[in-house]
Amino acid sequence: MKRISRRTRTCAALAAAGALALTGTASAQDTFPEKTGNGVPTGQSSIQLFTHSGYISNGGGLGTAPPALTVANAADGSSCATATSTECRWNRLDALFGYFAANGLDSVELFGHAGLPTNENIDGPYGWKQYRQLLDKHSLHAAGWHGSLNEAQWPARVAAAKVIGLDYIGTGNGQADGYNLNNYDQILRSAETLNRLGKYSVENGVGPVYLHNHTNEFDQKHVDNGVLKTAWDIQVERTDPRYVAYQVDAFWATDAFDDTSGTATAAFINKYPTRIKLMHVKDGVCINWTQGGPGCSATAPTPPNTRTGSPRAFGTGDVDYRPILAAGLGKVQYYSQEQDGATLTDLPISLRNLKGRGPAVVPSVLALPTTFPSVAAGTAAAANVLPITIKNTGDAPLTITSIALATNNTAGSQLQVREGERPADFQVLDAAGCTAGAIAPNATCFVNVGFKPTSTSTKSVARLIVVSNADNATESILLNGQSTADATGGVAGTVPTTLSLTLGTPSSFGSFVPATARTYDAAAAATVISTAGNATLSVTDSSAAATGRLVNGTFSLSQPLQVNATNAANTTSAFAPLSSTAGTPTNLLTYNGPTAGADNVTIGFRQAIVANEVLRSGSYTKSLTFTLSTTQP
């Protein structure tokens, strides 16, 4: 299939007049904070909208030198610079989205900002469908959503998440709603709730539920099976990796570990290599009180509040992100920049330092969870096909080597199937358009997948794995479908391919009378059986000696042997001479479909003898080859 180019990374109509126009590599004079390393792998960068909540809400949070965003006026012509109507909040969001896209972001992470639709507002004014249109306008994807994990409200929230194409749905807290981490029993109950919520979201077309840490997740410690563990260690170990993922806020984790070197946070990511799917890339100062310094308290905080960290623009704080970002490779799918209390003045600084450069200029795979139409069990995959769009959101060509369902049982394999998945209910029908050659940055390709449920009234979940030169964390695509209570089936029988030709006793013209002009006729019986879509009965003289004529030693008749064939459907048939070219067939009968049982055929032979024919005593003969052939077996 053809690849379809997407937009270039410019959104001039709504982006800042002085947009950064960042590139993936640094020029000789460019310098970046050493502790930011090479930035975030291109195509996996995001931003938590909480960072600029004030601007979305009322146009505040500009700072001293903000980029000049072009915000559309309200429909009545009034300025939306600071107005708080939903219309104006969306206009500012529109301008902000344009700036993000123009400066290299492909994703955003949602929270309950001013103007965000309620869970139930799908089709209404300023509802989720319109929100999705706003994201699509700027080629942005909603990578995550901090919101409520209230179990009663969960179905409505998942339905809203499906509309915007979310692949992770979570919260800004470290536990399920209604629980806390101060009590061991509460942690266990939170884990049980999370497993239920995640199972529901995965089986209904959205990815896993996820949690987000501050410092309390690591400060709270409890004895679990005789071992003192942090609250999050207990919860990670008690939740199902199929349904529950985690988002590490690297700054608050660093603050909790009192370790600005980044090694403790990196160790936590490496401790749970399959669980940390998202990261908040946040920087700051005052990681612990002993650091002191500008903006830090001169006196120690009063326990139990021992945390003093203060967020700053990414790259301007104390956190060494080099080991953290190295640990995230192949594990973290989305890196969301966040800064509590940020201004628009901070935005260009954070985005510049976040942008991948050098070895972080890489391809990236983006494909959204796909829900198939409900069909009866037994439906063929080819009868229920959806095209899945794969986009290269990176800044380097994407080379896909294979696209397959996770089906094997090899531990650690990228294609290892998980318990409860049903890959047999899906089938990859056509992936050639994605594997034929390199996919350019911002370009897309399509893979056709069919849903073919094997059981009635069953929810089916599987993962489509894209093996490529991109980060492994981006290469898993969730598939799900629901079979109906009906089943498509029947009874079958197999007809073997049959082409059968049986010839009866060889025929004879009898005696040829010398010096007498005469035509002699003879006949032979044959039986044809065919199950093919078509068939042709033909005759061939393969001999190079007097081809097409009867021979007697070195003598041959002057007139060609003529042949025809008749059956019940063709009671008359003109005689045709055998070809005088050795091996060239003469067609006798044509069948336009299978025979009705055995077809009785009469093969006729005709030989003309002229009056002055030289006839040598003895037998005139010729061996002929009769063939039944087909082009539609």
URZILIN-V534738 format. One line per field, one symbol per residue. ss: DSSP state (H for helix, E for strand, C for the rest). phi: phi as a letter, one per 40 degrees, with the letter a starting at -180 (. if undefined). Layout:
# URZILIN-V534738
ss: ???
phi: ???
This chain:
# URZILIN-V534738
ss: CCCEECCCCCCCCCCCCCCCCCCCCCCCCCCCCHHHCCCCCCCCEEEEHHHHHHHHHHCCCCCCCCCCCCCCCCCCCCCCCCCCCHHHHHHHHHHHHHHHHHCCCCEEEECCCCCCCCCCCCCCCCCHHHHHHHHHHCCCEEEEEECCCCCCCHHHHHHHHHHCCCCCEECCCCCCCCCCCCCHHHHHHHHHHHHHHHHHHHHCCCCCEEEECCCHHHHCEEEECCEEEEHHHHHHHHCCCCCEEEEEEHHHHHHHHCCCCCHHHHHHHHHCCCCEEEEEECEEECCCHHHCCCCCCCCCCCCCCCCCCEEECCCCCCCCCHHHHHHHCCCCCEEEECCCCCCHHHHHHHHHHHCCCHHHCCCCEECCCEECCCEEECCCHHHCEEEEEEEECCCCCECEEEEEECCECCCCCCCECCCCCCHHHEEEEECHHHHCCCECCCEEEEEEEEECCCCCCCEEEEEEEEEECCCHHHCEEEEEEEEEEEECCCCCCCCCCCEEEEECCCCCCCCCCCCCCEEEEEEEEEEEEECCCCEEEEEECCCCCCCCCCEECCEECCCCCEEEEECCCCCCCCCEECCCCCCCCEEEEEECCCCCCCEEEEEEEEEEECCCCCCCCCCCECCCEEEEECCCC
phi: .ccbcbcccbbccbcccbdcfcbcbccdccbbddccfcgcdcgbcaaccddbcccccagcgcgcacccccbcccdcgccbdbcbcddccccccdccdccdccbgcbbbbcaccdgcccdcccbcdfccccccccccdbfbbccaacacbcccccdcccccccccgcbabaacbbacdgbaccbdcccccccccccccccccccbgbcccbbbcbbccbccbacbfgbcbcdcdccccbbcccbbbbbccccccccccfaccgcccccccccbcbbcbbaccbbibfdacccfgdgbccbcccdccbcbdbcbdcgbbbcccccccccccgbccbbbcaacgcbcccdcccccccdcafcccbcabbacdbbcccbcdgccdccabbcbcbbcccbbdbbccabaccbcbccgccbcccdgcbcccbaccabccbbcacbcdgcbabbcbbbbdbbcfbcbbabcbbcacccdccbbbcbaabccccbcaibbbbbccbbbbbbccdcacgccccfbcabbbaabcabbbabccaabcbbbbccccfdgbcbbgccacccccbbaabaccbcbaccbccccbdgccbcbbbbcacccgcccbbcbbabcbcccccbcdhbcbacbbbbbbabbd
